[in-house]
């Protein structure tokens, strides 16, 4: 049974299950889910706690199985936590976890901590055994669109709120921009606001004075913002990635791969292939399919050809080559490339022969 992280407190109030499996890549939400289960377990008498961390292929699974079956010397009930940082228990671990779930005791409550799992891992027999033994809680990052609502809910929980209407939305947007991609920092900034100001309505000036710029940016999220046509956010993320020391080559690879993916899917559609087949051949999965589906009708084939050429030129600039129509600095070139793509996805297709993307005619050569 799957339980959403925000529903976990209500679920725990209805009674405890023998096994809880927490998986995902958001540290704050994973920590909060674990804390909620531990608190409920202590209240129910699971006082003694043992933690097993599975590191490497030589972990002694027999020790875990023995601990679960042994009677506690100090308490009637015990809490066992199993941490598998790699998310891969291996063959021996898979068999051990299945045996573990087959011999559960009312005197033992188990929490299994896992990172983000792919589809294949979630279809494994060991994960299936854990899912049948108790709830699974997937903790996912809060995306930028949901972040203002998440902040408002956290403010409400500590007795604070922003102003009504546009002024409040502006305050939440400012807060979200400062903490995007870093929920742990967002949590700390919220706690700071609780300490600095009393319960009630927070003015924009109060939030602006208190909240630091602690955002962290993901290169893959940059491409999502580009495809969504979010120009201001794209430029802010580029500046953030540069300030964080991200490699320009890596950023270019993600942007160029996005352009190449659009070209592959567009070519497949032009050959009469259905969209699902085009996505599969273009190696486009998950959330990106929705973004591509929105963007593809806005892009003509000749525009994509120009974008592919622009990505090739930018690749040379990033690696130290010069081009007369492109900036010399690698990050300035990346800014130019992403703005070309944002411009293309935010406007109707240009007539053939009038794509101003490269501001030049025939194929442009790079000069050393």
N, C-alpha and C positions, 0 to 999 in steps of 0.2 A: 504494500500500500504506500502510495506517495503522499507526503504531507508537505505543504508549502511552508517555508520558514516562518512567515507571518502568522500561520495558523497553528504553529507548534504549541504555544502556551495553552490555547483552548483544548488542543488534543491531549496534552499532559494532564490537564485538570480532570479529564474524564477517566483517567486510570493509566497505569504504566504497562508498556509492552516489554517482552524479554530482550529484544534487540532493537537498537536504533542505528541506522546507517546514514552518516552525513557525508555528502560528496559535493565537490564544487571548488571553484577557484577564487572565492571571495572570502578572505581571512576574517573580516569583521563578523559577517553573518554566520560563518562556520563556528567562530568562537562563541557568539551569542547563543547559537543553537545548542552547542555542547554545554554551556553554562546553565541553560534552562533545564536540560535533561538532568544534569548533576544536582541541581537544586531540588528538583522534584524527587530524585532518587534518595537524597539524604533525608528528605522529609518523610519518605516511606520506609526508612530504616536501612537503606543500603549504605552503611557507614564505611566499611573497609573498602579501600580503592587500590586496584592494581592496574598498572599501565604497561602494555607490551608494544614496543616499536619494531616493526618488521623492517630490518635493514639488510639488504643483500640476500643472496641465495642460501645462506647457511643459517637462517633463523631456526631456532628450535621450536617447532610447532607443538611438540609433545609437552613442553613446559606450559604452553597456553591451555592445552586440553586438560592437563592435570590440575591446573589452578582452578579451572571452571568446575571441576568435579569434586575438588577437595572442600571439606567443610571448614569454614573460617574459625580461627581460634579466638578471635577478638570481637566478632559481631555475628549476628544471625544471618545477615545478608551482606553480599559484597558487590561492588561495582567494578567491572572489568572494562578497560578501554584498550582497543586495538588500533594502532596507528600504522597505516600502510602508505608512506609518503609517495611511493612510486605508482601506486594504484595497480600494481602487478604482483599478486601473491605467488605466482609461479604454480607449477603443477602440484607440488607438495602442499603449498598453501591453499590451493583450490580444494584439494581433497580434505585438508584439515578443517577448513571453514565449513564445508558441507557436513562433516562429522560433528563439528561443534554445534551447528544449528539443529542437528538431529537429536542432540542430547541436552536440551536446555533444562535448566532448573529454575524453580520459582524463587530460589534464594540468590540467584545471580542475575544482574541486569548488565547488559553489554552495550557499549557504544563503539561503533567502528568508524574511524576517520579516514576519508579517502580524498584524493585530489579530484579534479575534473576528469570524468571518464568519457571515453568515446563510445559509440554505439556498440562496437564489438565487445568492449569490456562489460558493458551493461547487459549484454546477452550471454555472458559467461555463466556456467553452472554455479560458480561460487557466489556471484552477485545475485543470481536467482534465488539461491538458498537464503541469503540475507534478506531479500525482499519478502520472501514468504514468512520469515521468522518475525518480522516487525516492520515498522514504517521506514521508508527512505526519505531523507530530506535533502533536496538538491539546492545548493546555495549558489546563485548566479549573480554576477555583477549587476549593479543598477545602471541601466544605460542613461544617456544624457537626457532623453525625453522624459524619463520617469524620475529623474533626480530631484527636480523641484518639489514634486509631490512627496517623495521620500523625506526630503528635508522638512517640509511642512508637517508631516506626521510625527517626526522626531521632535520638532519644536513643541507640538501640541502635547506630546507625552511628558514634557518637562514644564508645562504650563505657560508656554510662550507661543506667539503667533506673529505673523506679519500683517501689515495693513490690508484692508479689503481692496479689491479692484486691481487696476493696472499698476498702482504703486507697489502693492504687495507682490505681484508677479515679477516686477522688475527686481525687487529685493531677492526673491528666490532664484531668479535667473543669475543675478550677480553671484550669489552664494554658490550656485551650481558650477558656474564657470571657474571659480577659485578652487574647487575640490574635485573636479571631474576625474574619474578613474582612481580615486584614492579614498575609499569609504572610511578607512581607519582615521585618516586625517579629518574627514568630515565629522566623524563622531567626536573627535577631540575639539574641533571648533564649536560644535554644538554644546559640549560640556562647558567650554569657555564662556559662551553666551549665557548659560545658566548661572555661572558664577558671577559674571559681570553685571547682569541686569535682572531685576525682579520679574516675577510672572506678569504677563500682560503682552501688550503689543510692542513689537520692536520696530523702530524707525530704520529707514535705509541707512542713515548716517551711523547708527549704532552698529549695524552689521558690517558696514564698510570699514569702520574703525577697528573692528575686532577680528575679522576673518582674514587669515593670511592666504597668499597664493600658493597652495600646496597641491595643485592639480598634477596628475601624472597622465601621460598620453600614450596610447597604444597605436602602433603604426597601422595595424589593420583597421582600427576605428577611424583613422585619418581617411582611408579610402572610402569607408562608409559615408563619412561626412561629405567627401567630394561628390559621390554619386547622389547624395541627397541635395546637392546644390547649396550647401551651407557655407557661403563664402567667408563670413567673419570667423566662424568656428574653425574652418580649415586653416586660415592664416594664423589663428591663435595656437592651434595644435602644432603647426610647423615650427613656430617660434618656441613652443614648449619642448618639442623633440630636440631642437637644436640646443636649447639651454641645458637639457638633461644629458647631452653628450651622445645622443644617438648617431649612428653612422649614416652619413648621407647616402652611401651606396645601398644600405638596407632600405631606407625610405624610398629611394628610386626604384628598387626591385619590386616593392609592393605596388607602387603606382603604375609602373610599366606592366606588371602582371595583370592589374585590373584592366588596363587598356587592351592588352592582348586577349584577355578573357572576353571582353565586349566584342572584339573583332571575331573571335572564334564562334561565338554564339550567333552573331549577325550573319556570318558566312553560312553557318549551318541552316539558319532560317531561310536565307536566300536560295538554298538548295532544296527547299520544300520540306525540311524535316520539322517534326512537331517540337514545340518549345521544351518539353521534358527531355527529349532526346538531344536537343541542342545544348541544354544545360549539362547533361551528362558528358557529351563529347567536349564541351568547353571547360569541364572540370569546375563548375560553379555549383556550390552547395549551400544549404542552410539559408540564413538571413539574406545572403547576397542575391539569391534568386529573386526575392521580392524587389530588391533595389534594381537589379538588371531589368526585370520585367517592366518597371516604370520608365527606365532610362532608354532602353533600346529603341522605342518608337521615335524618340527625339533625335536620334543619331542616324545620319545618312552614311552610306558605305564610304563615300569619298571623305567624309569627315573623320571616320575611324582610320582611314588610310593615312590622313595627315597627322592624326594623333599618334599613330604607331611610329611615323617618321620623327615626330617631335620627341617621343620617348627615346628613340635611338640617338638623336642629337644630344639630348640631356644626359644620356648615359656617358657619352664621350666627355661632356663638360665636367660631370661629377668625377671622372677618372683623370682629369687634368688636361684635356684637349680644349682647344679654343674654337669658337664659331663666331663669325662677324655679327650675327643677329641675336646672339644669346649672351646673357651675363657671364662674366668670368667666374664669379663665386658659385660654388656648388649649390649652396642653399638658395641663392637667388635664382639659379636655374630651376631648382625644384619648385620654387614658388611660381615661376613662370609656367612650368608644365602643369601643375595642379590647377592654376587659374584657367589655362586653356581648356582643361577637361571640365571644370566647373561651368565655364561659359558655354561649352557645348551641350551639357546636360540640362542647362537652365533656360535654353532658348530653342525655338523650332529649328529644324534642319536648314542649313544654308543651301542656296541653289548650287548645283554642281558647277565647279570651276570658280566659285566665289568664296571658298573657305579661307579666311585670313589667318589661319592658325600659325603658320610659319612666317608669314609676311615675306614670302619669296615664291619664285616660280618653280622650275623643275627641281629635281632632287638636289638637296644641299649637301655639300661635302664638308667634312670636318677638317680643320687644319691643325697641325701639331703646334 
